[in-house]
Amino acid sequence: MRLSQEQYDKIKHILPVQRGNVTIDNLTLINALLYILENGCKWRRLPSEYGYWHAIYMRYSRWVKNGVIERMFRELHVQNILHLKPDASMMDSTTIKVHPDACGALKKAVFSPSVVQKVD
């Protein structure tokens, strides 16, 4: 999904004003975020038509911290431009190997013959 200029004009009043040397306008940034949401790609795999991925990520990160993203999606919903319905859950499959003693495994109480030193 992509926002058109007319749709963007309906929500631009809630977005921060761009100041300084900005190479990516807010409309392009929003379309990049919608592309990532729709396709589930990594930031580095963002097509170059949206601009440099790191610049997009840094502005997204600032917007999340300032609450802009939440207000933007709420306004998109109120204006009947975009309706997001979460219909999938993600589960992390990260595993960490742990020593057997940390999991409650029984410790060896008897030493093997090679470990015990012989008494003279």
N, C-alpha and C positions, 0 to 999 in steps of 0.2 A: 504494500500500500504506500502511496505517496500523497502528501498534502499538496493541493493546488494553491496558487497565490490567493485566491478568494477565501479558501478555508483558513489559510494562515492569517489573513487580515482579521478574521473573527476572533482569534486568540492572541494576537501579538501584544495586546494591552497588558497581559499578565507576565510577559517575558521581560528579562532585564534588557536595558538599553545597551547596545553595543558601543563600546568606547575604544579608542586607541587603534592600533594596527591589527584589525581583525580580517583574516583571509576567508573565513567560512561564515556565511550569514546564518541567521537563526533558522530559516526555512530549510536550508541544506542540512543543518545539524539535526533538525527534527526528522527529516526524511532518512538520514543515516541511522538514527535511533530506531525508527520504524523498520528499516531494513534488517537491523540486527535482531529486533524482536520477532520479525516474521520468519527469518531464516535460521536464527539461532547460531550464527557464525561467531567466530572469535573476532576480537577487535582488529587484529592484524590482517584478517581476511576481508576487511571492508573494502569494497570496490573503490578505486582511485577517483571515481567521478564525484565522490562525496568529500574528498580532501584527505589530508594526512590523518591517519587513524589516531595517532597519539594526541593531536590537538582536539579531535572530537571527544576522545576519552576524557581528557583533562577538563574540558568544559562540562561534559556530562557529570563528572565527579563533583565539580563545584555546584552545579545545579541540584544535584541530589542532596548535598549538605545544606543548601539554602532552602530546600523545599520547592524549588521551581518545577521539578519533574512531576511531583504529585499534583501541584496546582494546574500544570499544563494538561495532564491526562484527565483531571476532573473537568476542566473547561472543555476539552475535546468531547467528553461524554455529555456534558450539559448542552453543548451546541449541536448535538446529534451528528458529529463528524466521524467519530470513532467509538466503537463499543468493544471493549476488551472483556473477554470472559475467560478466566483461567480454567482450563479444562485438563491440565496435565500437572503432575507433580514430579519434581526432580528428586532423585535420591543420590547421595554421594556414595561412591563405592571405594573410598579411600581405605586402604588397609595398612596397618603398621605391625611389623613383626615384633613380638614380645618374647622375652626369655620365658621358658616354661615355668620357672620359679615364680614369676610375677602373676601367673594365671592360677596359682593354687595347686600346682602339681606337687606330688610328694617328693621330698628330697631323699637322696640316697643316704641311708644310715650306716651302711656297711661299706668300707673302702675296699676297692679291688686289691688283689695281692701285689700288683705292680706299683701301687701308690704307697703301701705300708712298707716302712723300712724295717729291715731285719735287725733284731737286737743281738749283739754279740755276747 
